[in-house]
Amino acid sequence: MSNPRHSDPNSGNLVLHDSSTTALEAAATWTSKTDVEIHTTQVTGSVFTDQASTLYVDQSPDGTNWDVSDSYAVSASSGVGFTVEKVAAYTRVRLLCGATPQTTLRIYVYRRVR
């Protein structure tokens, strides 16, 4: 898979951090790799799934205690785009599947770097 980049000097480069197309079982969670890059300014991306799910962007000062969490409801058969300003040293993205197993999942997580 190619690594898309956005070259607008005012917004920084987008670098693919993690992704998945493996559908989740009911109540299962996909968790991205943890971003510890000091040059990351935002976590951004998109998710599409055929079942209701909840997307979380978690942030931590130490990689253990996830003190800040933004959440997004993902409706069945619809996509959600997200952008969160990085305010802590560590970030990760989680997707929690609802009560029905997914058959389709596309999730892409990017880091915006300065």
Biopython code that builds the backbone (N, CA, C, O; Angstrom):
import numpy as np
from Bio.PDB.StructureBuilder import StructureBuilder

atoms = [
    (1, "MET", "N", (0.843, -1.165, 0.000)),
    (1, "MET", "CA", (0.000, 0.000, 0.000)),
    (1, "MET", "C", (0.892, 1.232, 0.000)),
    (1, "MET", "O", (1.898, 1.283, 0.707)),
    (2, "SER", "N", (0.513, 2.224, -0.800)),
    (2, "SER", "CA", (1.308, 3.445, -0.855)),
    (2, "SER", "C", (1.086, 4.277, 0.402)),
    (2, "SER", "O", (0.111, 4.083, 1.129)),
    (3, "ASN", "N", (1.985, 5.183, 0.638)),
    (3, "ASN", "CA", (1.918, 6.049, 1.802)),
    (3, "ASN", "C", (1.544, 7.452, 1.330)),
    (3, "ASN", "O", (2.429, 8.226, 0.965)),
    (4, "PRO", "N", (0.224, 7.810, 1.326)),
    (4, "PRO", "CA", (-0.184, 9.113, 0.815)),
    (4, "PRO", "C", (0.364, 10.241, 1.673)),
    (4, "PRO", "O", (0.494, 10.118, 2.891)),
    (5, "ARG", "N", (0.680, 11.330, 1.012)),
    (5, "ARG", "CA", (1.176, 12.511, 1.722)),
    (5, "ARG", "C", (0.448, 13.731, 1.196)),
    (5, "ARG", "O", (0.113, 13.810, 0.014)),
    (6, "HIS", "N", (0.212, 14.658, 2.063)),
    (6, "HIS", "CA", (-0.392, 15.934, 1.730)),
    (6, "HIS", "C", (0.721, 16.963, 1.835)),
    (6, "HIS", "O", (1.365, 17.051, 2.880)),
    (7, "SER", "N", (0.970, 17.743, 0.794)),
    (7, "SER", "CA", (2.159, 18.586, 0.787)),
    (7, "SER", "C", (1.880, 20.066, 1.026)),
    (7, "SER", "O", (2.763, 20.881, 0.759)),
    (8, "ASP", "N", (0.713, 20.456, 1.509)),
    (8, "ASP", "CA", (0.429, 21.842, 1.826)),
    (8, "ASP", "C", (1.313, 22.286, 2.991)),
    (8, "ASP", "O", (1.167, 21.763, 4.096)),
    (9, "PRO", "N", (2.236, 23.245, 2.773)),
    (9, "PRO", "CA", (3.163, 23.638, 3.835)),
    (9, "PRO", "C", (2.475, 24.300, 5.024)),
    (9, "PRO", "O", (3.055, 24.363, 6.109)),
    (10, "ASN", "N", (1.248, 24.796, 4.843)),
    (10, "ASN", "CA", (0.525, 25.432, 5.941)),
    (10, "ASN", "C", (-0.104, 24.416, 6.879)),
    (10, "ASN", "O", (-0.395, 24.742, 8.030)),
    (11, "SER", "N", (-0.320, 23.191, 6.414)),
    (11, "SER", "CA", (-0.997, 22.215, 7.262)),
    (11, "SER", "C", (-0.108, 21.040, 7.639)),
    (11, "SER", "O", (-0.519, 20.214, 8.454)),
    (12, "GLY", "N", (1.077, 20.931, 7.088)),
    (12, "GLY", "CA", (1.966, 19.824, 7.403)),
    (12, "GLY", "C", (1.664, 18.607, 6.563)),
    (12, "GLY", "O", (0.659, 18.565, 5.852)),
    (13, "ASN", "N", (2.518, 17.633, 6.641)),
    (13, "ASN", "CA", (2.358, 16.405, 5.865)),
    (13, "ASN", "C", (1.484, 15.408, 6.597)),
    (13, "ASN", "O", (1.536, 15.290, 7.821)),
    (14, "LEU", "N", (0.674, 14.690, 5.820)),
    (14, "LEU", "CA", (-0.084, 13.563, 6.364)),
    (14, "LEU", "C", (0.711, 12.301, 6.099)),
    (14, "LEU", "O", (1.120, 12.041, 4.967)),
    (15, "VAL", "N", (0.927, 11.523, 7.135)),
    (15, "VAL", "CA", (1.675, 10.276, 7.022)),
    (15, "VAL", "C", (0.787, 9.158, 7.545)),
    (15, "VAL", "O", (0.284, 9.229, 8.666)),
    (16, "LEU", "N", (0.597, 8.126, 6.728)),
    (16, "LEU", "CA", (-0.210, 6.989, 7.170)),
    (16, "LEU", "C", (0.454, 6.351, 8.380)),
    (16, "LEU", "O", (1.627, 5.980, 8.331)),
    (17, "HIS", "N", (-0.300, 6.226, 9.465)),
    (17, "HIS", "CA", (0.228, 5.665, 10.709)),
    (17, "HIS", "C", (-0.206, 4.213, 10.901)),
    (17, "HIS", "O", (0.597, 3.373, 11.309)),
    (18, "ASP", "N", (-1.485, 3.911, 10.604)),
    (18, "ASP", "CA", (-2.007, 2.565, 10.781)),
    (18, "ASP", "C", (-3.308, 2.445, 9.995)),
    (18, "ASP", "O", (-3.938, 3.451, 9.670)),
    (19, "SER", "N", (-3.706, 1.223, 9.694)),
    (19, "SER", "CA", (-4.960, 0.999, 8.975)),
    (19, "SER", "C", (-5.376, -0.456, 9.141)),
    (19, "SER", "O", (-4.589, -1.312, 9.544)),
    (20, "SER", "N", (-6.651, -0.705, 8.813)),
    (20, "SER", "CA", (-7.148, -2.075, 8.843)),
    (20, "SER", "C", (-8.356, -2.199, 7.931)),
    (20, "SER", "O", (-9.142, -1.265, 7.777)),
    (21, "THR", "N", (-8.485, -3.375, 7.331)),
    (21, "THR", "CA", (-9.681, -3.728, 6.568)),
    (21, "THR", "C", (-10.241, -5.058, 7.062)),
    (21, "THR", "O", (-11.052, -5.686, 6.382)),
    (22, "THR", "N", (-9.813, -5.480, 8.233)),
    (22, "THR", "CA", (-10.286, -6.724, 8.830)),
    (22, "THR", "C", (-11.520, -6.434, 9.683)),
    (22, "THR", "O", (-11.427, -5.742, 10.697)),
    (23, "ALA", "N", (-12.669, -6.959, 9.278)),
    (23, "ALA", "CA", (-13.926, -6.734, 10.000)),
    (23, "ALA", "C", (-13.819, -7.272, 11.425)),
    (23, "ALA", "O", (-13.115, -8.246, 11.690)),
    (24, "LEU", "N", (-14.537, -6.610, 12.334)),
    (24, "LEU", "CA", (-14.519, -6.971, 13.754)),
    (24, "LEU", "C", (-15.730, -7.810, 14.133)),
    (24, "LEU", "O", (-16.813, -7.656, 13.568)),
    (25, "GLU", "N", (-15.534, -8.681, 15.079)),
    (25, "GLU", "CA", (-16.648, -9.428, 15.668)),
    (25, "GLU", "C", (-17.455, -8.484, 16.564)),
    (25, "GLU", "O", (-16.989, -7.394, 16.895)),
    (26, "ALA", "N", (-18.647, -8.893, 16.951)),
    (26, "ALA", "CA", (-19.478, -8.091, 17.847)),
    (26, "ALA", "C", (-18.713, -7.778, 19.134)),
    (26, "ALA", "O", (-18.090, -8.660, 19.725)),
    (27, "ALA", "N", (-18.765, -6.534, 19.554)),
    (27, "ALA", "CA", (-18.142, -6.034, 20.786)),
    (27, "ALA", "C", (-16.612, -6.108, 20.792)),
    (27, "ALA", "O", (-15.996, -5.909, 21.839)),
    (28, "ALA", "N", (-15.997, -6.386, 19.656)),
    (28, "ALA", "CA", (-14.529, -6.439, 19.573)),
    (28, "ALA", "C", (-13.972, -5.034, 19.327)),
    (28, "ALA", "O", (-14.683, -4.143, 18.863)),
    (29, "THR", "N", (-12.688, -4.855, 19.648)),
    (29, "THR", "CA", (-12.025, -3.566, 19.493)),
    (29, "THR", "C", (-10.775, -3.698, 18.643)),
    (29, "THR", "O", (-9.972, -4.608, 18.852)),
    (30, "TRP", "N", (-10.605, -2.798, 17.689)),
    (30, "TRP", "CA", (-9.352, -2.648, 16.954)),
    (30, "TRP", "C", (-8.644, -1.445, 17.563)),
    (30, "TRP", "O", (-9.260, -0.399, 17.769)),
    (31, "THR", "N", (-7.353, -1.587, 17.852)),
    (31, "THR", "CA", (-6.560, -0.497, 18.408)),
    (31, "THR", "C", (-5.351, -0.261, 17.515)),
    (31, "THR", "O", (-4.620, -1.194, 17.183)),
    (32, "SER", "N", (-5.149, 0.986, 17.134)),
    (32, "SER", "CA", (-4.009, 1.333, 16.289)),
    (32, "SER", "C", (-2.708, 1.222, 17.070)),
    (32, "SER", "O", (-2.708, 1.075, 18.292)),
    (33, "LYS", "N", (-1.612, 1.294, 16.349)),
    (33, "LYS", "CA", (-0.318, 1.443, 16.992)),
    (33, "LYS", "C", (-0.335, 2.767, 17.766)),
    (33, "LYS", "O", (-1.059, 3.693, 17.399)),
    (34, "THR", "N", (0.448, 2.853, 18.818)),
    (34, "THR", "CA", (0.559, 4.090, 19.586)),
    (34, "THR", "C", (1.541, 5.020, 18.896)),
    (34, "THR", "O", (2.641, 4.617, 18.517)),
    (35, "ASP", "N", (1.124, 6.279, 18.737)),
    (35, "ASP", "CA", (1.988, 7.294, 18.135)),
    (35, "ASP", "C", (2.762, 7.998, 19.242)),
    (35, "ASP", "O", (2.169, 8.560, 20.163)),
    (36, "VAL", "N", (4.071, 7.965, 19.151)),
    (36, "VAL", "CA", (4.940, 8.651, 20.108)),
    (36, "VAL", "C", (5.815, 9.691, 19.419)),
    (36, "VAL", "O", (6.730, 10.242, 20.029)),
    (37, "GLU", "N", (5.531, 9.957, 18.148)),
    (37, "GLU", "CA", (6.318, 10.900, 17.353)),
    (37, "GLU", "C", (6.126, 12.323, 17.878)),
    (37, "GLU", "O", (4.998, 12.812, 17.936)),
    (38, "ILE", "N", (7.211, 12.986, 18.258)),
    (38, "ILE", "CA", (7.111, 14.332, 18.835)),
    (38, "ILE", "C", (6.710, 15.384, 17.804)),
    (38, "ILE", "O", (6.264, 16.467, 18.182)),
    (39, "HIS", "N", (6.857, 15.095, 16.521)),
    (39, "HIS", "CA", (6.514, 16.063, 15.481)),
    (39, "HIS", "C", (5.065, 15.949, 15.021)),
    (39, "HIS", "O", (4.642, 16.705, 14.146)),
    (40, "THR", "N", (4.291, 15.020, 15.592)),
    (40, "THR", "CA", (2.875, 14.904, 15.247)),
    (40, "THR", "C", (2.106, 16.053, 15.882)),
    (40, "THR", "O", (2.244, 16.312, 17.078)),
    (41, "THR", "N", (1.289, 16.750, 15.076)),
    (41, "THR", "CA", (0.469, 17.841, 15.600)),
    (41, "THR", "C", (-1.007, 17.460, 15.673)),
    (41, "THR", "O", (-1.748, 18.001, 16.494)),
    (42, "GLN", "N", (-1.440, 16.527, 14.817)),
    (42, "GLN", "CA", (-2.828, 16.086, 14.798)),
    (42, "GLN", "C", (-2.897, 14.609, 14.450)),
    (42, "GLN", "O", (-2.018, 14.062, 13.783)),
    (43, "VAL", "N", (-3.971, 13.976, 14.925)),
    (43, "VAL", "CA", (-4.323, 12.624, 14.510)),
    (43, "VAL", "C", (-5.574, 12.790, 13.664)),
    (43, "VAL", "O", (-6.538, 13.423, 14.096)),
    (44, "THR", "N", (-5.568, 12.231, 12.472)),
    (44, "THR", "CA", (-6.678, 12.414, 11.555)),
    (44, "THR", "C", (-6.921, 11.116, 10.804)),
    (44, "THR", "O", (-6.045, 10.251, 10.765)),
    (45, "GLY", "N", (-8.078, 10.971, 10.216)),
    (45, "GLY", "CA", (-8.337, 9.757, 9.454)),
    (45, "GLY", "C", (-9.788, 9.584, 9.087)),
    (45, "GLY", "O", (-10.589, 10.517, 9.146)),
    (46, "SER", "N", (-10.107, 8.354, 8.704)),
    (46, "SER", "CA", (-11.467, 8.030, 8.299)),
    (46, "SER", "C", (-11.775, 6.588, 8.654)),
    (46, "SER", "O", (-10.884, 5.746, 8.765)),
    (47, "VAL", "N", (-13.078, 6.325, 8.832)),
    (47, "VAL", "CA", (-13.538, 4.975, 9.102)),
    (47, "VAL", "C", (-14.865, 4.762, 8.379)),
    (47, "VAL", "O", (-15.721, 5.646, 8.353)),
    (48, "PHE", "N", (-15.017, 3.587, 7.800)),
    (48, "PHE", "CA", (-16.286, 3.148, 7.212)),
    (48, "PHE", "C", (-16.523, 1.720, 7.666)),
    (48, "PHE", "O", (-15.628, 0.878, 7.602)),
    (49, "THR", "N", (-17.735, 1.457, 8.124)),
    (49, "THR", "CA", (-18.105, 0.100, 8.499)),
    (49, "THR", "C", (-19.586, -0.103, 8.231)),
    (49, "THR", "O", (-20.355, 0.857, 8.174)),
    (50, "ASP", "N", (-19.977, -1.351, 8.068)),
    (50, "ASP", "CA", (-21.380, -1.653, 7.785)),
    (50, "ASP", "C", (-22.217, -1.840, 9.045)),
    (50, "ASP", "O", (-23.418, -2.089, 8.949)),
    (51, "GLN", "N", (-21.604, -1.724, 10.230)),
    (51, "GLN", "CA", (-22.335, -1.874, 11.495)),
    (51, "GLN", "C", (-22.016, -0.704, 12.428)),
    (51, "GLN", "O", (-20.925, -0.136, 12.379)),
    (52, "ALA", "N", (-22.968, -0.359, 13.262)),
    (52, "ALA", "CA", (-22.760, 0.730, 14.212)),
    (52, "ALA", "C", (-21.540, 0.434, 15.092)),
    (52, "ALA", "O", (-21.361, -0.679, 15.586)),
    (53, "SER", "N", (-20.721, 1.452, 15.267)),
    (53, "SER", "CA", (-19.479, 1.320, 16.038)),
    (53, "SER", "C", (-19.179, 2.653, 16.710)),
    (53, "SER", "O", (-19.839, 3.657, 16.442)),
    (54, "THR", "N", (-18.178, 2.653, 17.583)),
    (54, "THR", "CA", (-17.731, 3.894, 18.216)),
    (54, "THR", "C", (-16.226, 4.022, 18.019)),
    (54, "THR", "O", (-15.468, 3.087, 18.281)),
    (55, "LEU", "N", (-15.810, 5.192, 17.554)),
    (55, "LEU", "CA", (-14.402, 5.494, 17.330)),
    (55, "LEU", "C", (-13.900, 6.360, 18.475)),
    (55, "LEU", "O", (-14.574, 7.306, 18.883)),
    (56, "TYR", "N", (-12.722, 6.040, 18.994)),
    (56, "TYR", "CA", (-12.100, 6.809, 20.067)),
    (56, "TYR", "C", (-10.701, 7.239, 19.639)),
    (56, "TYR", "O", (-9.961, 6.458, 19.040)),
    (57, "VAL", "N", (-10.345, 8.474, 19.946)),
    (57, "VAL", "CA", (-8.966, 8.942, 19.808)),
    (57, "VAL", "C", (-8.504, 9.237, 21.231)),
    (57, "VAL", "O", (-8.961, 10.190, 21.862)),
    (58, "ASP", "N", (-7.590, 8.405, 21.724)),
    (58, "ASP", "CA", (-7.111, 8.475, 23.109)),
    (58, "ASP", "C", (-5.748, 9.151, 23.158)),
    (58, "ASP", "O", (-4.933, 9.005, 22.247)),
    (59, "GLN", "N", (-5.509, 9.903, 24.251)),
    (59, "GLN", "CA", (-4.224, 10.555, 24.442)),
    (59, "GLN", "C", (-3.739, 10.341, 25.879)),
    (59, "GLN", "O", (-4.524, 10.296, 26.826)),
    (60, "SER", "N", (-2.422, 10.213, 26.000)),
    (60, "SER", "CA", (-1.829, 9.873, 27.284)),
    (60, "SER", "C", (-0.523, 10.636, 27.496)),
    (60, "SER", "O", (0.236, 10.840, 26.548)),
    (61, "PRO", "N", (-0.256, 11.060, 28.737)),
    (61, "PRO", "CA", (1.024, 11.701, 29.016)),
    (61, "PRO", "C", (2.166, 10.704, 29.171)),
    (61, "PRO", "O", (3.334, 11.080, 29.065)),
    (62, "ASP", "N", (1.834, 9.416, 29.426)),
    (62, "ASP", "CA", (2.871, 8.443, 29.750)),
    (62, "ASP", "C", (2.748, 7.102, 29.010)),
    (62, "ASP", "O", (3.560, 6.205, 29.232)),
    (63, "GLY", "N", (1.753, 6.957, 28.144)),
    (63, "GLY", "CA", (1.572, 5.703, 27.419)),
    (63, "GLY", "C", (0.849, 4.630, 28.213)),
    (63, "GLY", "O", (0.631, 3.532, 27.701)),
    (64, "THR", "N", (0.475, 4.918, 29.440)),
    (64, "THR", "CA", (-0.231, 3.969, 30.300)),
    (64, "THR", "C", (-1.612, 4.486, 30.687)),
    (64, "THR", "O", (-2.600, 3.756, 30.608)),
    (65, "ASN", "N", (-1.676, 5.745, 31.103)),
    (65, "ASN", "CA", (-2.928, 6.366, 31.545)),
    (65, "ASN", "C", (-3.497, 7.204, 30.405)),
    (65, "ASN", "O", (-2.946, 8.249, 30.058)),
    (66, "TRP", "N", (-4.598, 6.742, 29.826)),
    (66, "TRP", "CA", (-5.222, 7.403, 28.677)),
    (66, "TRP", "C", (-6.248, 8.406, 29.203)),
    (66, "TRP", "O", (-7.438, 8.107, 29.300)),
    (67, "ASP", "N", (-5.761, 9.605, 29.540)),
    (67, "ASP", "CA", (-6.550, 10.599, 30.258)),
    (67, "ASP", "C", (-7.514, 11.399, 29.377)),
    (67, "ASP", "O", (-8.531, 11.887, 29.870)),
    (68, "VAL", "N", (-7.218, 11.538, 28.106)),
    (68, "VAL", "CA", (-8.039, 12.336, 27.199)),
    (68, "VAL", "C", (-8.563, 11.415, 26.104)),
    (68, "VAL", "O", (-7.799, 10.666, 25.494)),
    (69, "SER", "N", (-9.883, 11.475, 25.855)),
    (69, "SER", "CA", (-10.466, 10.625, 24.825)),
    (69, "SER", "C", (-11.583, 11.374, 24.106)),
    (69, "SER", "O", (-12.530, 11.845, 24.736)),
    (70, "ASP", "N", (-11.470, 11.481, 22.795)),
    (70, "ASP", "CA", (-12.537, 12.026, 21.956)),
    (70, "ASP", "C", (-13.259, 10.837, 21.334)),
    (70, "ASP", "O", (-12.615, 9.869, 20.930)),
    (71, "SER", "N", (-14.591, 10.896, 21.250)),
    (71, "SER", "CA", (-15.331, 9.770, 20.683)),
    (71, "SER", "C", (-16.257, 10.240, 19.576)),
    (71, "SER", "O", (-16.738, 11.373, 19.572)),
    (72, "TYR", "N", (-16.491, 9.330, 18.636)),
    (72, "TYR", "CA", (-17.337, 9.596, 17.473)),
    (72, "TYR", "C", (-18.237, 8.395, 17.244)),
    (72, "TYR", "O", (-17.758, 7.263, 17.184)),
    (73, "ALA", "N", (-19.534, 8.631, 17.115)),
    (73, "ALA", "CA", (-20.466, 7.567, 16.751)),
    (73, "ALA", "C", (-20.336, 7.310, 15.253)),
    (73, "ALA", "O", (-20.326, 8.246, 14.454)),
    (74, "VAL", "N", (-20.239, 6.044, 14.880)),
    (74, "VAL", "CA", (-20.166, 5.654, 13.478)),
    (74, "VAL", "C", (-21.433, 4.864, 13.178)),
    (74, "VAL", "O", (-21.614, 3.756, 13.683)),
    (75, "SER", "N", (-22.299, 5.428, 12.363)),
    (75, "SER", "CA", (-23.544, 4.747, 12.001)),
    (75, "SER", "C", (-23.264, 3.636, 11.007)),
    (75, "SER", "O", (-22.270, 3.672, 10.282)),
    (76, "ALA", "N", (-24.153, 2.645, 10.977)),
    (76, "ALA", "CA", (-24.012, 1.530, 10.034)),
    (76, "ALA", "C", (-24.016, 2.052, 8.601)),
    (76, "ALA", "O", (-24.816, 2.916, 8.241)),
    (77, "SER", "N", (-23.112, 1.514, 7.796)),
    (77, "SER", "CA", (-22.998, 1.833, 6.366)),
    (77, "SER", "C", (-22.780, 3.314, 6.093)),
    (77, "SER", "O", (-23.307, 3.866, 5.127)),
    (78, "SER", "N", (-21.998, 3.948, 6.957)),
    (78, "SER", "CA", (-21.632, 5.340, 6.716)),
    (78, "SER", "C", (-20.186, 5.559, 7.151)),
    (78, "SER", "O", (-19.635, 4.793, 7.942)),
    (79, "GLY", "N", (-19.598, 6.599, 6.629)),
    (79, "GLY", "CA", (-18.217, 6.909, 6.960)),
    (79, "GLY", "C", (-18.125, 8.106, 7.883)),
    (79, "GLY", "O", (-19.018, 8.952, 7.916)),
    (80, "VAL", "N", (-17.042, 8.168, 8.628)),
    (80, "VAL", "CA", (-16.765, 9.292, 9.520)),
    (80, "VAL", "C", (-15.317, 9.708, 9.318)),
    (80, "VAL", "O", (-14.409, 8.877, 9.308)),
    (81, "GLY", "N", (-15.123, 11.002, 9.157)),
    (81, "GLY", "CA", (-13.782, 11.562, 9.151)),
    (81, "GLY", "C", (-13.529, 12.208, 10.499)),
    (81, "GLY", "O", (-14.458, 12.702, 11.137)),
    (82, "PHE", "N", (-12.285, 12.209, 10.935)),
    (82, "PHE", "CA", (-11.967, 12.791, 12.242)),
    (82, "PHE", "C", (-10.608, 13.471, 12.200)),
    (82, "PHE", "O", (-9.710, 13.060, 11.466)),
    (83, "THR", "N", (-10.478, 14.524, 13.008)),
    (83, "THR", "CA", (-9.211, 15.215, 13.207)),
    (83, "THR", "C", (-9.172, 15.674, 14.658)),
    (83, "THR", "O", (-10.090, 16.346, 15.130)),
    (84, "VAL", "N", (-8.106, 15.309, 15.360)),
    (84, "VAL", "CA", (-7.949, 15.673, 16.769)),
    (84, "VAL", "C", (-6.567, 16.276, 16.957)),
    (84, "VAL", "O", (-5.565, 15.707, 16.522)),
    (85, "GLU", "N", (-6.522, 17.426, 17.605)),
    (85, "GLU", "CA", (-5.252, 18.073, 17.942)),
    (85, "GLU", "C", (-4.528, 17.241, 18.988)),
    (85, "GLU", "O", (-5.131, 16.815, 19.973)),
    (86, "LYS", "N", (-3.243, 17.009, 18.781)),
    (86, "LYS", "CA", (-2.460, 16.244, 19.746)),
    (86, "LYS", "C", (-2.105, 17.146, 20.928)),
    (86, "LYS", "O", (-1.471, 18.188, 20.763)),
    (87, "VAL", "N", (-2.532, 16.718, 22.139)),
    (87, "VAL", "CA", (-2.274, 17.499, 23.348)),
    (87, "VAL", "C", (-1.460, 16.718, 24.375)),
    (87, "VAL", "O", (-1.146, 17.240, 25.445)),
    (88, "ALA", "N", (-1.122, 15.484, 24.060)),
    (88, "ALA", "CA", (-0.340, 14.644, 24.972)),
    (88, "ALA", "C", (0.740, 13.926, 24.171)),
    (88, "ALA", "O", (0.712, 13.918, 22.941)),
    (89, "ALA", "N", (1.668, 13.339, 24.864)),
    (89, "ALA", "CA", (2.823, 12.702, 24.220)),
    (89, "ALA", "C", (2.458, 11.448, 23.423)),
    (89, "ALA", "O", (3.112, 11.149, 22.423)),
    (90, "TYR", "N", (1.438, 10.715, 23.840)),
    (90, "TYR", "CA", (1.069, 9.449, 23.214)),
    (90, "TYR", "C", (-0.364, 9.523, 22.708)),
    (90, "TYR", "O", (-1.241, 10.054, 23.389)),
    (91, "THR", "N", (-0.602, 8.993, 21.517)),
    (91, "THR", "CA", (-1.956, 8.928, 20.975)),
    (91, "THR", "C", (-2.197, 7.556, 20.350)),
    (91, "THR", "O", (-1.269, 6.884, 19.899)),
    (92, "ARG", "N", (-3.466, 7.164, 20.335)),
    (92, "ARG", "CA", (-3.884, 5.934, 19.667)),
    (92, "ARG", "C", (-5.341, 6.110, 19.245)),
    (92, "ARG", "O", (-6.048, 6.982, 19.751)),
    (93, "VAL", "N", (-5.770, 5.273, 18.317)),
    (93, "VAL", "CA", (-7.156, 5.269, 17.862)),
    (93, "VAL", "C", (-7.720, 3.883, 18.122)),
    (93, "VAL", "O", (-7.060, 2.877, 17.865)),
    (94, "ARG", "N", (-8.957, 3.835, 18.637)),
    (94, "ARG", "CA", (-9.645, 2.566, 18.868)),
    (94, "ARG", "C", (-10.993, 2.595, 18.164)),
    (94, "ARG", "O", (-11.643, 3.638, 18.097)),
    (95, "LEU", "N", (-11.406, 1.456, 17.644)),
    (95, "LEU", "CA", (-12.743, 1.306, 17.085)),
    (95, "LEU", "C", (-13.411, 0.147, 17.794)),
    (95, "LEU", "O", (-12.923, -0.982, 17.756)),
    (96, "LEU", "N", (-14.535, 0.430, 18.443)),
    (96, "LEU", "CA", (-15.304, -0.579, 19.167)),
    (96, "LEU", "C", (-16.528, -0.934, 18.345)),
    (96, "LEU", "O", (-17.383, -0.086, 18.093)),
    (97, "CYS", "N", (-16.612, -2.190, 17.926)),
    (97, "CYS", "CA", (-17.758, -2.670, 17.165)),
    (97, "CYS", "C", (-18.960, -2.772, 18.098)),
    (97, "CYS", "O", (-18.808, -3.074, 19.282)),
    (98, "GLY", "N", (-20.139, -2.524, 17.571)),
    (98, "GLY", "CA", (-21.368, -2.643, 18.346)),
    (98, "GLY", "C", (-21.785, -4.097, 18.516)),
    (98, "GLY", "O", (-20.944, -4.995, 18.521)),
    (99, "ALA", "N", (-23.074, -4.321, 18.654)),
    (99, "ALA", "CA", (-23.619, -5.645, 18.978)),
    (99, "ALA", "C", (-23.664, -6.610, 17.799)),
    (99, "ALA", "O", (-23.858, -7.810, 17.992)),
    (100, "THR", "N", (-23.488, -6.101, 16.578)),
    (100, "THR", "CA", (-23.552, -6.947, 15.386)),
    (100, "THR", "C", (-22.174, -7.028, 14.738)),
    (100, "THR", "O", (-21.526, -5.997, 14.559)),
    (101, "PRO", "N", (-21.705, -8.232, 14.379)),
    (101, "PRO", "CA", (-20.394, -8.342, 13.726)),
    (101, "PRO", "C", (-20.346, -7.560, 12.413)),
    (101, "PRO", "O", (-21.331, -7.499, 11.677)),
    (102, "GLN", "N", (-19.209, -6.975, 12.138)),
    (102, "GLN", "CA", (-19.005, -6.266, 10.885)),
    (102, "GLN", "C", (-18.707, -7.257, 9.762)),
    (102, "GLN", "O", (-18.155, -8.332, 9.996)),
    (103, "THR", "N", (-19.078, -6.881, 8.550)),
    (103, "THR", "CA", (-18.600, -7.609, 7.371)),
    (103, "THR", "C", (-17.708, -6.709, 6.515)),
    (103, "THR", "O", (-16.988, -7.183, 5.637)),
    (104, "THR", "N", (-17.768, -5.407, 6.784)),
    (104, "THR", "CA", (-16.946, -4.439, 6.058)),
    (104, "THR", "C", (-16.331, -3.461, 7.046)),
    (104, "THR", "O", (-17.024, -2.911, 7.902)),
    (105, "LEU", "N", (-15.032, -3.251, 6.922)),
    (105, "LEU", "CA", (-14.342, -2.239, 7.721)),
    (105, "LEU", "C", (-13.190, -1.667, 6.906)),
    (105, "LEU", "O", (-12.386, -2.394, 6.322)),
    (106, "ARG", "N", (-13.140, -0.341, 6.889)),
    (106, "ARG", "CA", (-11.989, 0.374, 6.333)),
    (106, "ARG", "C", (-11.668, 1.500, 7.311)),
    (106, "ARG", "O", (-12.459, 2.430, 7.473)),
    (107, "ILE", "N", (-10.520, 1.417, 7.955)),
    (107, "ILE", "CA", (-10.105, 2.469, 8.877)),
    (107, "ILE", "C", (-8.668, 2.870, 8.551)),
    (107, "ILE", "O", (-7.790, 2.023, 8.384)),
    (108, "TYR", "N", (-8.453, 4.176, 8.467)),
    (108, "TYR", "CA", (-7.143, 4.725, 8.147)),
    (108, "TYR", "C", (-6.819, 5.823, 9.158)),
    (108, "TYR", "O", (-7.620, 6.731, 9.383)),
    (109, "VAL", "N", (-5.652, 5.729, 9.755)),
    (109, "VAL", "CA", (-5.216, 6.700, 10.758)),
    (109, "VAL", "C", (-3.939, 7.347, 10.239)),
    (109, "VAL", "O", (-2.977, 6.669, 9.879)),
    (110, "TYR", "N", (-3.956, 8.672, 10.211)),
    (110, "TYR", "CA", (-2.803, 9.449, 9.742)),
    (110, "TYR", "C", (-2.278, 10.314, 10.867)),
    (110, "TYR", "O", (-3.013, 10.679, 11.785)),
    (111, "ARG", "N", (-1.004, 10.637, 10.787)),
    (111, "ARG", "CA", (-0.379, 11.634, 11.655)),
    (111, "ARG", "C", (-0.111, 12.864, 10.798)),
    (111, "ARG", "O", (0.452, 12.749, 9.709)),
    (112, "ARG", "N", (-0.504, 14.029, 11.274)),
    (112, "ARG", "CA", (-0.111, 15.272, 10.595)),
    (112, "ARG", "C", (1.157, 15.730, 11.290)),
    (112, "ARG", "O", (1.160, 15.986, 12.494)),
    (113, "VAL", "N", (2.230, 15.832, 10.527)),
    (113, "VAL", "CA", (3.536, 16.191, 11.103)),
    (113, "VAL", "C", (3.970, 17.537, 10.591)),
    (113, "VAL", "O", (3.660, 17.934, 9.468)),
    (114, "ARG", "N", (4.703, 18.238, 11.452)),
    (114, "ARG", "CA", (5.210, 19.556, 11.033)),
    (114, "ARG", "C", (6.534, 19.428, 10.359)),
    (114, "ARG", "O", (7.113, 20.431, 9.940)),
]
sb = StructureBuilder()
sb.init_structure("model")
sb.init_model(0)
sb.init_chain("A")
sb.init_seg("    ")
for serial, (resi, resn, name, xyz) in enumerate(atoms, 1):
    if name == "N":
        sb.init_residue(resn, " ", resi, " ")
    sb.init_atom(name, np.array(xyz, "f"), 0.0, 1.0, " ", f" {name:<3s}", serial, name[0])
structure = sb.get_structure()
